[in-house]
Amino acid sequence: MELLQLQYFLAVARLEHVTEAARILHVTQSSLSKTIQRLEEDLGVPLFDRIGRKLRLNEFGSRFLRRAERALFELEQGKLELSDLSSPDHGTLELGVTTASILPNILREFRKKRPYIQFHVQMLTTQEMVTLLDRGEVDFCLSSPPIEGDDIECQIVFIDPILVAVPKGHRLADRSSVSLTELKDEWFVGVKKGYGTRDLMDSVCKSVGFVPKYVYEGDEPARLITLVEAEIGIAFIPSTARNSREQIKYLQVETHEVVREIALLWHRSRYISRAALEFREVVVEYFGAISK
């Protein structure tokens, strides 16, 4: 059994599509198919059910996938550990976020300490984050809501109030607070379902008797303020994401303590480099400072 066979198997098993897996792996479809076939011959069992041109992971494949993922995970951790030992001042931090509003400030502080460490950031839904955490493919995630899992460490770093953003000319703009029931006839702009703040506020609004009517649903939270300013709709905005623009007014929510928890997440078994440990310290220090 070869390492290449395992890597190819993982790609096909996760996608259940040879053509797409071959494209991602930058190999020909025939080469990929032959490699998977040799692996099945080595193991003595088929790993996929073949239905026409489609593949479906069977029971043998599902059981072997868990073992293969664990084996490749450990090899990747060894690679990370050796890289950290040989070049501690260089490398790349892999980060995932469901909330990006405070990330620039955190990265700015981190870069002061580690100017030669690069970072790669992905904006993720909660489910996408769970997948990458389970695979150990990210160093840390900043998530709202927190995520629980057998292999996931979760540290709450901030309790973030949710505010209502309205344009300056709005009927509620002269208020400092508003009850949720007063918003039942409003038009909203927001992120898509699957993002923490959206799912939280949909649930809270439903509990008081209405479902928010969205005229815009996107995957860029930073764009919402611009849409509110243009009077397209109002928005639920975490306090850490509010903007100081004069054309926007932020109202507190009455009667309900509407907050989101921001958590720092990591895989329990992923190797944490010295740079990654310093990043965690920066995150904790940053939220500690703005909590005062």
Secondary structure by P-SEA (a helix, b strand, c coil): ccaaaaaaaaaaaacccaaaaaaaacccaaaaaaaaaaaaaaacccccccccccccccaaaaaaaaaaaaaaaaaaaaaaaaaaaacccbbbbbbbbccccaaaaaaaaaaaacccbbbbbbbccaaaaaaaaaaccccccccccccccccbbbbbccbbbbbbbbcccccccccccccccccccbbbbbcccccaaaaaaaaaaaaabbbbbbccccccccaaaaaaaacccccccccccccccccbbbbbbcccbbbbbbbbbbbccccccaaaaaaaaaaaaaaaaaac
